[in-house]
Amino acid sequence: MPYTVPAARAAAGAPTRLREEIQSRLEALADTHRVPGAQLVLDTGTETLSLYTGTADTATGVPFTADTAVALGSLTKPYTAALVLLLADDGDLDLDEPVAAHLPELSGLPGVTVRHLLSHTGGLPTGPDSDAASTTNGSRYLAALCTAEQALFPPGTDFSYSNAGYVAAGRLVETITGMPWHEAVRTLLLDSLGTRPAFIGDTAAARPTAAGHAVNTATGQVRPVRQYLAPLEAPAGALLGSAADLAALGSALVGRSQVLPPAVAKEMRRGESGARPGALADGWGLGVALFRQGERVWCGHDGNAQGTSCHLRADAESGMVVAFTGNAGGATGLWRDLTRELERVAGIRVPATARPATDRGRPVALPECLGTYRNGGVAYRVAAGPDGSPVLSIDGDLSLPLVCYPDLTFDLLDPATGRPEPGGRFHRDPAGGRVERVQVSGRTARRVDDC
């Protein structure tokens, strides 16, 4: 049964034995998933449990602390969205006006609104990788990408996770405030949250920071990895922060602080029509993912940079906020296992992923889905494998077997374990005929060719 607020407070009040047990599980799971260091914060608004373990950088041996900042990856996006909502609350823009009213570089997509950007429902492609983005500026980047020819679907009708949308949101902030995004997010949001700013690319860190890590497949050793992001992509993924910093944002999102006016926090948490994120979450608001758990709807976001994995969940009904950071790719698995342990030892149920799909019937071949699909410069090819079952490749790499179902959803088989993981879904055209799109892990691609 779902946890009750008194039970959650008992956990956050942290009797010594419970605190020690959660700390022990955090340390054991970090070791199991080969994550050098991690942080966990449980906050009810009246009491807070803050735990951390391990090493911030295996090259130097510097230990993790509660203040160590970790590259948040896409968890930067809720901060950028909050900036835009604050500007809207001040009357500087309208969420339902075309973005092109402020950014001429989006004139090729006149139907895309500010709301569409923040909810990933504008049909914008994902965008080029950081290396390609480093050779241009934000205006040229958006003008080349945001065209009718590259649009994935009509605005407001579907969902496709897009860094480009948040590059545009950051440009919007800069255009209206006259400040660079880094300065705007610091002065308008981070200072109020009590978060000391740190960003990927800083030449001199103003606070302790963690390196990202990956496992060297040849030696089996965990080693630091270089973290890089093109400057124009900063509003989509450049922020560093601790679990305590994420918890401060979570408190604002559920209306427990004055940093976000109640109307702004509520607007961010409200599910947007057309936002069907598939495997990413159960719904999407303005800058935050939505996760259903029984009658509750948690908001939050996940973020992965090079060699880090960070997660935020907040429940407006109870006020519970849970934040986690880890400085290795394996921290995603650590987070999922940790949420199960929190339920086991403390009675706190935290949704780590979208709800499991209900019974979808027996797997089917779906030969009508075979073909090539494209999102910007990324090609997704679904072809028949040696045994006739569909196989997905992305830009010619990997070959992931698909398990397809009559409702056009599919699972991906993990190549390491063979276990099915929620993968996405196919879409027919509005008349219910030909399959015209595929969504893979929240990113939609438009069909361009048959197999």
C-alpha positions as CSV (number, residue, x, y, z in Angstrom):
1,M,0.0,0.0,0.0
2,P,1.2,3.6,-0.6
3,Y,3.2,5.1,2.2
4,T,1.5,7.5,4.6
5,V,3.0,10.9,5.5
6,P,3.6,9.8,9.2
7,A,5.6,6.8,7.9
8,A,7.6,9.1,5.6
9,R,8.3,11.5,8.4
10,A,9.5,8.6,10.5
11,A,11.9,7.7,7.8
12,A,13.1,11.3,7.3
13,G,13.3,11.8,11.1
14,A,15.9,9.1,10.8
15,P,16.1,7.1,14.0
16,T,19.7,6.0,14.2
17,R,18.9,2.4,13.2
18,L,16.9,3.4,10.1
19,R,19.5,6.0,9.0
20,E,22.2,3.4,9.3
21,E,20.2,0.9,7.4
22,I,19.6,3.2,4.5
23,Q,23.2,4.4,4.5
24,S,24.3,0.7,4.4
25,R,22.0,0.0,1.5
26,L,23.3,3.1,-0.4
27,E,26.9,2.0,0.1
28,A,26.2,-1.7,-0.9
29,L,24.3,-0.7,-4.0
30,A,27.0,1.8,-5.0
31,D,29.5,-1.1,-4.8
32,T,27.3,-3.5,-6.7
33,H,26.7,-1.0,-9.6
34,R,30.3,0.2,-9.5
35,V,29.4,3.8,-8.8
36,P,32.3,5.6,-7.0
37,G,30.1,8.1,-5.2
38,A,26.4,9.0,-4.6
39,Q,24.1,11.3,-2.6
40,L,20.5,10.7,-1.4
41,V,18.2,13.3,0.2
42,L,14.7,12.5,1.6
43,D,12.8,15.7,2.6
44,T,9.3,15.9,4.0
45,G,9.4,19.7,4.5
46,T,9.8,19.3,8.3
47,E,12.6,16.8,8.5
48,T,15.4,15.9,6.1
49,L,17.6,12.8,5.8
50,S,20.8,13.6,3.8
51,L,23.2,10.7,3.0
52,Y,26.3,10.4,0.8
53,T,29.0,7.9,0.2
54,G,32.2,7.3,-1.8
55,T,34.6,9.2,-4.0
56,A,34.0,12.2,-6.1
57,D,36.9,11.5,-8.5
58,T,38.7,8.2,-8.6
59,A,41.8,9.9,-10.1
60,T,42.3,12.1,-7.1
61,G,40.5,10.2,-4.3
62,V,38.6,13.3,-3.2
63,P,35.7,12.1,-1.1
64,F,32.0,12.9,-1.8
65,T,30.4,15.3,0.6
66,A,26.8,16.6,0.9
67,D,27.9,19.7,-1.1
68,T,29.6,18.0,-4.0
69,A,28.1,19.1,-7.3
70,V,27.4,16.4,-10.0
71,A,26.7,17.1,-13.6
72,L,22.8,17.0,-13.7
73,G,22.5,16.5,-17.5
74,S,18.8,16.9,-18.5
75,L,17.8,17.7,-14.9
76,T,19.0,21.2,-16.1
77,K,15.7,21.4,-18.1
78,P,13.3,22.0,-15.2
79,Y,15.5,25.0,-14.1
80,T,15.2,26.5,-17.6
81,A,11.5,25.8,-17.7
82,A,11.0,27.4,-14.3
83,L,12.8,30.5,-15.7
84,V,10.4,30.7,-18.6
85,L,7.4,30.3,-16.3
86,L,8.7,33.1,-14.0
87,L,8.9,35.4,-17.0
88,A,5.4,34.4,-18.0
89,D,4.2,35.0,-14.5
90,D,5.7,38.6,-14.8
91,G,3.8,39.2,-18.0
92,D,7.0,39.2,-20.2
93,L,5.6,36.4,-22.5
94,D,2.6,34.2,-23.0
95,L,3.0,30.5,-22.9
96,D,0.5,30.0,-25.7
97,E,2.1,32.5,-28.1
98,P,4.3,31.4,-31.0
99,V,7.9,31.2,-30.1
100,A,8.7,32.9,-33.4
101,A,7.2,36.1,-32.0
102,H,10.4,36.3,-30.0
103,L,12.8,34.2,-31.9
104,P,12.8,34.8,-35.7
105,E,14.9,31.6,-36.1
106,L,11.8,29.6,-35.4
107,S,9.7,31.3,-38.2
108,G,9.9,28.0,-40.1
109,L,7.6,26.5,-37.4
110,P,5.0,29.2,-36.8
111,G,2.6,26.9,-34.9
112,V,5.1,26.0,-32.2
113,T,4.3,27.8,-28.9
114,V,6.3,28.3,-25.7
115,R,4.2,25.7,-24.1
116,H,5.1,23.2,-26.8
117,L,8.8,23.8,-26.2
118,L,8.6,23.1,-22.5
119,S,6.5,20.0,-22.8
120,H,8.4,18.4,-25.8
121,T,5.2,18.5,-27.9
122,G,6.4,20.9,-30.7
123,G,7.6,18.2,-33.0
124,L,11.1,19.5,-33.0
125,P,14.0,17.0,-33.8
126,T,16.4,16.1,-31.0
127,G,19.2,18.2,-32.5
128,P,22.8,17.4,-33.6
129,D,25.4,16.1,-31.1
130,S,27.6,18.4,-29.0
131,D,30.5,18.2,-31.4
132,A,28.3,19.4,-34.3
133,A,26.6,22.0,-32.1
134,S,30.0,23.4,-31.1
135,T,30.7,24.7,-34.6
136,T,27.7,27.1,-34.7
137,N,25.6,29.4,-32.5
138,G,22.2,29.1,-31.1
139,S,20.4,31.2,-33.7
140,R,21.9,29.3,-36.7
141,Y,21.5,26.0,-34.9
142,L,17.7,26.5,-34.5
143,A,17.1,28.0,-37.9
144,A,18.7,25.0,-39.6
145,L,16.8,22.5,-37.4
146,C,13.4,24.0,-36.9
147,T,11.9,23.7,-40.4
148,A,8.7,22.3,-41.7
149,E,10.7,19.6,-43.6
150,Q,12.2,18.4,-40.3
151,A,9.1,18.6,-38.2
152,L,8.1,15.2,-36.7
153,F,4.4,15.9,-36.2
154,P,2.0,18.8,-36.0
155,P,2.5,20.9,-32.8
156,G,0.6,19.7,-29.7
157,T,-0.3,16.2,-31.1
158,D,2.5,14.0,-29.8
159,F,5.7,13.9,-27.8
160,S,9.3,13.8,-28.8
161,Y,12.1,14.6,-26.3
162,S,14.1,17.4,-27.8
163,N,17.3,19.2,-26.6
164,A,16.7,21.7,-29.4
165,G,13.4,22.8,-27.7
166,Y,15.4,23.7,-24.6
167,V,18.1,25.5,-26.6
168,A,15.2,27.6,-27.9
169,A,13.8,28.0,-24.4
170,G,17.2,29.3,-23.2
171,R,17.4,31.7,-26.2
172,L,14.0,32.9,-25.2
173,V,15.2,33.6,-21.7
174,E,18.2,35.5,-23.1
175,T,16.1,37.5,-25.5
176,I,13.7,38.7,-22.9
177,T,16.0,39.3,-19.9
178,G,19.0,40.6,-21.9
179,M,21.2,38.3,-19.8
180,P,23.2,35.2,-20.9
181,W,21.4,32.0,-19.7
182,H,24.0,31.2,-17.1
183,E,23.5,34.6,-15.5
184,A,19.8,34.5,-15.7
185,V,19.5,31.1,-14.1
186,R,21.8,32.2,-11.3
187,T,20.2,35.6,-10.5
188,L,16.6,34.6,-11.1
189,L,16.5,31.1,-9.7
190,L,19.6,29.5,-8.2
191,D,20.3,32.3,-5.7
192,S,16.8,32.1,-4.4
193,L,17.1,28.3,-4.1
194,G,20.3,28.6,-2.2
195,T,22.2,26.7,-4.9
196,R,25.8,27.8,-5.6
197,P,26.1,27.8,-9.4
198,A,28.4,25.4,-11.2
199,F,28.3,24.5,-14.9
200,I,30.0,22.1,-17.3
201,G,32.8,24.0,-18.9
202,D,33.6,26.1,-15.8
203,T,37.4,26.9,-15.8
204,A,37.4,27.4,-12.0
205,A,34.9,25.6,-9.9
206,A,33.3,27.7,-7.1
207,R,32.4,24.5,-5.2
208,P,33.5,20.8,-4.9
209,T,32.5,18.9,-8.1
210,A,32.4,15.2,-9.0
211,A,33.9,13.7,-12.1
212,G,31.8,11.4,-14.3
213,H,32.9,7.8,-14.5
214,A,32.6,4.8,-16.9
215,V,33.8,1.2,-16.8
216,N,36.7,0.5,-19.1
217,T,35.5,-2.6,-21.0
218,A,39.0,-3.8,-21.6
219,T,40.3,-3.6,-18.0
220,G,37.1,-3.6,-16.0
221,Q,38.3,-0.5,-14.1
222,V,36.2,2.5,-13.3
223,R,37.8,5.6,-14.7
224,P,36.9,9.3,-15.0
225,V,35.5,10.5,-18.3
226,R,35.6,13.9,-19.9
227,Q,32.4,15.9,-19.6
228,Y,31.6,18.3,-22.5
229,L,28.6,20.2,-23.8
230,A,28.5,22.7,-26.6
231,P,27.9,26.2,-25.1
232,L,24.7,26.7,-27.0
233,E,23.3,23.5,-25.3
234,A,23.8,24.8,-21.8
235,P,20.0,25.4,-21.1
236,A,19.4,21.8,-21.9
237,G,22.1,20.2,-19.8
238,A,25.0,22.2,-18.4
239,L,24.1,22.6,-14.7
240,L,25.9,20.8,-11.8
241,G,24.3,20.4,-8.4
242,S,24.0,18.2,-5.4
243,A,21.1,16.0,-4.2
244,A,20.3,18.8,-1.7
245,D,20.2,21.3,-4.5
246,L,17.7,19.1,-6.4
247,A,15.6,18.7,-3.2
248,A,15.4,22.5,-3.0
249,L,14.0,22.6,-6.5
250,G,11.6,19.7,-5.7
251,S,10.3,21.7,-2.7
252,A,9.6,24.6,-4.9
253,L,7.9,22.4,-7.5
254,V,5.4,21.1,-4.9
255,G,4.7,24.6,-3.4
256,R,6.8,24.3,-0.3
257,S,8.9,27.4,-0.9
258,Q,8.3,31.0,-2.1
259,V,10.9,30.6,-4.9
260,L,8.1,29.6,-7.4
261,P,4.7,31.2,-6.9
262,P,2.0,28.6,-6.3
263,A,0.4,29.2,-9.7
264,V,3.8,28.7,-11.4
265,A,4.5,25.4,-9.6
266,K,1.0,24.1,-10.3
267,E,1.3,25.0,-14.0
268,M,4.6,23.1,-14.3
269,R,3.1,20.0,-12.7
270,R,-0.1,20.0,-14.8
271,G,-0.1,17.3,-17.5
272,E,-0.1,18.6,-21.1
273,S,-2.5,17.1,-23.6
274,G,-0.7,15.3,-26.4
275,A,2.3,14.6,-24.1
276,R,2.7,10.8,-24.3
277,P,6.3,10.1,-23.4
278,G,6.0,6.3,-23.5
279,A,8.9,4.7,-21.7
280,L,10.2,7.9,-20.2
281,A,7.3,8.7,-17.9
282,D,3.5,8.5,-17.5
283,G,2.9,12.1,-18.6
284,W,4.7,15.5,-19.0
285,G,4.1,18.9,-17.7
286,L,6.1,22.1,-18.4
287,G,9.7,21.1,-17.8
288,V,8.9,18.1,-15.5
289,A,8.0,14.4,-16.1
290,L,5.0,13.0,-14.3
291,F,4.9,9.5,-12.7
292,R,1.7,7.9,-11.6
293,Q,1.6,5.7,-8.5
294,G,-1.9,4.7,-7.5
295,E,-3.8,7.9,-7.0
296,R,-0.7,10.0,-6.6
297,V,1.1,11.8,-9.4
298,W,4.8,12.6,-8.7
299,C,6.7,15.1,-10.7
300,G,10.4,15.2,-11.4
301,H,13.0,14.5,-14.0
302,D,16.0,12.2,-14.8
303,G,19.4,13.4,-16.0
304,N,22.4,11.8,-17.5
305,A,25.6,13.5,-18.4
306,Q,28.8,11.8,-19.5
307,G,29.3,9.3,-16.6
308,T,26.6,10.6,-14.2
309,S,23.0,9.8,-13.4
310,C,20.7,12.0,-11.3
311,H,17.1,11.8,-10.4
312,L,14.4,14.0,-8.7
313,R,10.9,13.0,-7.5
314,A,8.4,15.2,-5.7
315,D,4.8,14.5,-4.5
316,A,2.6,17.5,-4.2
317,E,0.0,15.7,-2.1
318,S,2.3,14.6,0.8
319,G,5.2,17.1,0.2
320,M,7.7,14.3,0.0
321,V,10.8,15.1,-2.1
322,V,13.5,12.5,-3.0
323,A,16.7,13.4,-4.8
324,F,19.6,11.3,-5.9
325,T,22.9,11.8,-7.7
326,G,25.6,9.3,-8.7
327,N,28.8,9.8,-10.6
328,A,28.8,6.8,-13.0
329,G,26.5,5.5,-15.7
330,G,25.7,2.6,-13.5
331,A,23.9,5.0,-11.1
332,T,20.7,4.6,-13.1
333,G,20.5,1.0,-11.9
334,L,21.6,2.0,-8.4
335,W,18.7,4.5,-8.3
336,R,16.1,1.9,-9.4
337,D,17.3,-0.6,-6.8
338,L,17.5,2.1,-4.2
339,T,13.8,3.0,-4.6
340,R,12.9,-0.6,-4.0
341,E,15.1,-0.6,-0.8
342,L,13.4,2.6,0.4
343,E,10.0,0.9,0.2
344,R,11.4,-2.2,1.9
345,V,13.2,-0.6,4.8
346,A,11.2,2.7,5.3
347,G,7.8,2.2,3.6
348,I,8.5,5.0,1.2
349,R,7.3,4.3,-2.4
350,V,9.0,6.3,-5.0
351,P,8.3,5.8,-8.7
352,A,11.6,5.3,-10.5
353,T,10.1,4.7,-13.9
354,A,6.8,4.9,-15.8
355,R,4.2,2.4,-14.7
356,P,4.6,-1.1,-16.2
357,A,2.4,-1.7,-19.1
358,T,-0.8,-3.8,-18.6
359,D,-1.3,-7.1,-20.4
360,R,-0.7,-6.3,-24.0
361,G,-1.4,-9.8,-25.3
362,R,1.0,-12.1,-27.0
363,P,4.0,-10.7,-29.0
364,V,3.4,-10.3,-32.7
365,A,5.7,-9.8,-35.7
366,L,4.3,-6.5,-37.0
367,P,6.0,-6.6,-40.5
368,E,4.1,-3.4,-41.3
369,C,6.5,-1.5,-39.0
370,L,9.6,-2.5,-40.9
371,G,11.3,0.6,-42.4
372,T,13.6,3.5,-41.8
373,Y,12.6,6.4,-39.6
374,R,14.4,9.7,-39.1
375,N,14.7,12.3,-36.3
376,G,16.9,15.1,-37.6
377,G,20.3,13.5,-38.4
378,V,19.5,10.3,-36.6
379,A,18.2,7.3,-38.5
380,Y,16.3,4.4,-36.9
381,R,16.0,1.3,-39.0
382,V,13.6,-1.5,-38.1
383,A,14.4,-4.6,-40.1
384,A,13.7,-8.4,-39.9
385,G,16.5,-10.3,-38.1
386,P,17.8,-13.7,-38.9
387,D,14.8,-15.4,-37.4
388,G,12.3,-13.0,-38.9
389,S,11.8,-11.0,-35.6
390,P,12.2,-7.2,-35.9
391,V,15.5,-5.7,-34.9
392,L,16.2,-2.0,-34.3
393,S,19.5,-0.2,-35.3
394,I,20.3,3.4,-34.7
395,D,22.6,5.1,-37.2
396,G,23.7,1.7,-38.2
397,D,25.0,0.8,-34.7
398,L,23.7,-1.8,-32.3
399,S,21.1,-4.4,-33.3
400,L,18.5,-4.5,-30.6
401,P,15.8,-7.2,-30.9
402,L,12.2,-5.8,-30.5
403,V,9.3,-7.6,-28.9
404,C,6.2,-6.1,-30.5
405,Y,2.6,-6.2,-29.3
406,P,-0.8,-5.7,-31.1
407,D,-1.2,-2.2,-29.6
408,L,2.0,-1.2,-31.4
409,T,4.1,-0.9,-28.3
410,F,7.4,-2.7,-28.0
411,D,10.1,-3.8,-25.6
412,L,13.8,-3.8,-26.3
413,L,15.8,-6.8,-25.2
414,D,18.8,-5.8,-23.1
415,P,21.8,-7.3,-24.9
416,A,23.6,-8.0,-21.6
417,T,20.8,-9.8,-19.8
418,G,18.2,-10.6,-22.5
419,R,15.5,-9.1,-20.3
420,P,12.8,-7.0,-22.0
421,E,12.8,-3.3,-21.1
422,P,10.1,-0.8,-22.2
423,G,11.2,0.6,-25.5
424,G,8.5,2.7,-27.2
425,R,5.7,2.4,-29.7
426,F,4.8,2.8,-33.3
427,H,2.1,5.2,-34.6
428,R,-0.3,4.9,-37.5
429,D,-1.4,7.9,-39.5
430,P,-4.5,9.7,-38.2
431,A,-6.7,7.7,-40.5
432,G,-5.5,4.5,-38.8
433,G,-3.6,3.2,-41.8
434,R,0.1,3.1,-42.5
435,V,2.6,3.2,-39.6
436,E,4.2,6.6,-40.0
437,R,6.3,7.2,-36.8
438,V,8.2,5.3,-34.1
439,Q,9.0,6.6,-30.6
440,V,12.1,5.1,-29.0
441,S,12.8,6.0,-25.4
442,G,10.8,9.2,-25.7
443,R,12.3,10.3,-29.1
444,T,10.0,10.2,-32.1
445,A,11.2,9.6,-35.6
446,R,9.2,10.0,-38.9
447,R,9.1,7.2,-41.4
448,V,11.1,8.0,-44.6
449,D,11.3,4.6,-46.3
450,D,10.1,1.0,-46.2
451,C,12.4,-1.9,-45.8
